[in-house]
């Protein structure tokens, strides 16, 4: 019997490994890439490396190599089940969220423990549209490597409740500006909502003008962000104007 060419054998192994890997990844669940922890990341790299070795290393037995991959996947599934059932085990495998900013101050000792520089932290904050750390009430470094940010109250986005606007269908707003905007507890009329919208439109125009004139990129982004926030709230007001 003629020997099977190496190229054909690699192709056959690749087809079999592809089907096996597709089946095994279904066993691992449907966690999104953005939700992967460092442990998940390492597991994915290892499985991919083992499968590639099984495909191209012809001197190794294909079945033995894929048995190793299957064993690795089963261990990963068991660990995932343990994480679901036990908070202690989940913290042991994935770690815990670490506070990196508190009340506008960077916690340098926590950054050193996680081996993250201040510049890397600022990059993660900028990805969350935060350019001034003093605006942050609290920030946590999650097990996925992302940063969760809670802004101080004065820097949080404005909501219709903050403006004292009635929710669709009736009730008056209960936000910080509700009492002033609603008078004796009545929802604002169309004229009041239109006045607020006009003020927001003027503020948006001023911020856009300042953004065009700003030379510093941070100042430009800050003014642009304020203009976009004003536009968002102004669009929300339209629902309350009949």
N, C-alpha and C positions, 0 to 999 in steps of 0.2 A: 504494500500500500504506500502510495506516495505521501511524503510528509506535507503537512499543511503549512503553507507559507506563513512566516511570522506576522506579516501585515494583515492577512486574513484572520489569524488567531487574535490579534489585538482588536480588530473590528468586532469579532464575535464576543470577546470579553467586554468590550465597551457597551455593546447592546445589552448584554445580560446585566452588567453593573448599573446601567442607566435604569433599567426596570426595577432592579433591586433597590437602588437609591431612591427612586420615586416612591416605592412602597414604604421604605423605612422613614422617609421624611413625613409621610402621612401619619406614621406612628408618633412622631415627635410633637405633633400638634400644629396649631395655626397661629402661633405667636408672631406678631409683626416684627420686622427688622428693627424698627425704632424701639421696641420693647425688650430687645435682647440684652441680657446681662453679660458681664465679662465671661462668666462661666459658659453661657450659651455660645458666645463667640468662639471660645477655645474649642468647645465640643464640635462646632460646625467645621472649623479648620481641620481638626483631627480626623473627622469622618471623611472629609474630602480628600485628605492626604492618603488615608488608608485605601479608599476606593481607587484613586489614581495609581497607587502602587499595585493593586490587584489587577489593573488593566494592562499596564505596560511592563511589569516585571514578570516575564514569561517563565523564568526559572522557579517562581513561586507557584504553588498549587492555588488555582483560582478559588476552589471551594474553601480551602483553609483561610485564605485572605478574607473572603466574604463572611466566613464564620466569625472572624475577629471583628468585622464591621458590625455584624448583627449583635454580637455580645456588647459592643460599645453602645449601640443604640438602646438595647434593653436596659443597660445600666443607667443611661440617661433618662429613660422613661421612668424607671423606679425612683430615681432621685427627684424627678419632677413630681411624681405622686407624693413623695415624702414632703416636698415643699408645700404642696397644697394642704396636706393633712396637719402639718406641724409648723407653727411659726418659728419655734426654736431652730428646727432643722433648716428652714428657709433662710433665717439669718446666718446660720452657720455656713451655708453654701454660697449665698449671694451677698452677704453682708447687710448692713443697715444704711439708710440714708444719713448723710453727714451734713450738719449745718455748716455753711461756709460764710454766710453773712448774717449778722444780727443787728437790727436797729441801725442800719447804714454803715456798719463797721465790718471789715473783712476779718474773719477769724483765721489769722495766719498759722496758728498752731495746728488747726484742723487741715489746712491746706498742705502743710509739711507732712502730716501723717498720711495724707492721700497722695503725696508726691505730685502735687499740682501747683504750678506757679500762679502768681497774681495775674500775669498776662493771659494765661489760659483761662482763668476764671472770668476775666473781663470779656474774652472772646465768647464764652458760653453765655454770659449775660447779654451781650450784644445780639446773639442769636435769638434771644427772648425779647428783643426790642428795648433793652434797658442799657442806657449809656452812662448813667450816673448812679454809682453804687449808693450814694446817700439817700436815694429815693426808695431803697429796698428796706422793707421791714424785716423780711427773713428770706433766705435762699438755702435750698437743700441740694446737695449733690446726690442724685439718685443712683441706685445700683446699676442702672443702664448707662451711666456716665453723663446723662443730661442734668440740667439744673432746673429745679422748680422755684419760681419766684413769687413772693407776695409783696406787692408794693404797699407803701404807706398810704393811708386813707386819702391824703391830699393829692396823691399822684395816681390814684386808681381811675379808670375810665368812668366818665359820667354816664349815669343811667337815667331813663325817664323818671324813675322813682326819686332820684336826687333832685330833679327839677320840679317835683311835686305834681307830675302829670298823672291823670287818671289812666288806669289800665284799660285796655279794650273791653267794653261790656259794662263799664260802670265805675267801680270803686276808685276813690281818690288815692293818690300816691302816698306812701308812708316814708319816703326818704328824708334826707337831712333838710331839703328845702321845701318839704310838703306844707308845713304850717304857713310859711311866708307866701307860697304861691297860691294856696287854696283859700286863704282868708279864714272863714269860719268853718272849714272842713269841706267846702264845696269844690268839686273839680274845676279846673280853670276853663274859661270859655275859649272860643276860637281866637279871639283878639289877643289874649294873653299868650297863647301858644305861638301865634304869628309874630308877636313882638320878640319872644325868645328866639325864634327861628331867624329873625332879621339880625339880632345881635350876634348870633352864631355865624351868620353869613359874613358880617363885617369882620368879626374876629378871624374867620378863616382867610379872608382876603388879606388882612394885615400880616398873618403868619406866612402866607405864601409870598408876600412881598419881601418880608424879612429873610425868608429862605433863599430867595433869588439874590439878595444883596449880601448874604453872609459869605465870608471868605473861609472861615473855619469849617471843615466837614462836619464836626460834631454839632456845631451851632445850626448848620443847615439841616441836618437830620432831625434835630430837636424841634425846630420850627415846622418842618414838614410833618412830623408826627403830630404836633398840636393841630395843624390845619386838617389833617386826615381825621383826627378824633372829633374835631368840631363838625366836619362834614358828616361823619357817621351819626352823631347825635342829631344833627339837623335833619338827616333823612329819616331817623326814627320819629321825629316830631310830626312828620307828615301823616302818620297813622292816627294822630289825635286831632287833626284838623279836618273838620267836615266841610 
